[in-house]
C-alpha cells in the first residue's frame, strides 16, 4: 500500500503535519497494512490513510482472486468499527475491574484488526491483510502511539477534524 498524500496539509500546524507524517511512516514501513484510522474519544475520524489508494490495493487483490480486503466503504467505516470495538473493550475492562485497555486485536480469516489507545480516549485502528506480521504491526502501532500521544491535545484534535471536514467538502465539490 502506498502512503497517504500530503494534499491539504498546507495551513496546518506543525503538530498536525507531524501527525500526518507519523501516519505516512506507519503505512509505508509496515507491509500488509490496508487502512489506518485515528479516532477521537467521541468516535469521530481525525486522520486516516488515503482511501483512493486503499481502493486500488483492494482492486488489485480482487483481480488476483483474493476476497475483499477491508471495510466496504470509507475511512469513516473503519473509524466506526474502531470506535465500537474501543467502547466495547473499555466496558469489558470496567466490568472485570482489570484497569485500562491498551490494545485489542481481532484475527479474521482474511485479515486482522488492531485497536490501540492513544490518549484521552483517542484510538488508533489498523486493518491488516492476512499476510501481515501481527507482531510487526503491533510494534509500529506502539511507536506511533508513543510519538503521537503527547501531541494529540484537544486543540490538535479540533484542528484535524476541521481539516478532514474541509478536505471532504473540497473533494465532494470536484
FENNORWO-V585432 format. One record per helix or strand. SS is the DSSP state (H for helix, E for strand). FROM is the first residue (numbers start at 1). LEN is the number of residues. If there is no record, write none. Layout:
ss:SS from:FROM len:LEN
ss:SS from:FROM len:LEN
This chain:
ss:H from:14 len:16
ss:E from:33 len:7
ss:E from:45 len:4
ss:H from:51 len:13
ss:H from:75 len:22
ss:E from:103 len:6
ss:E from:111 len:7
ss:E from:123 len:7
ss:H from:134 len:15
ss:H from:154 len:20
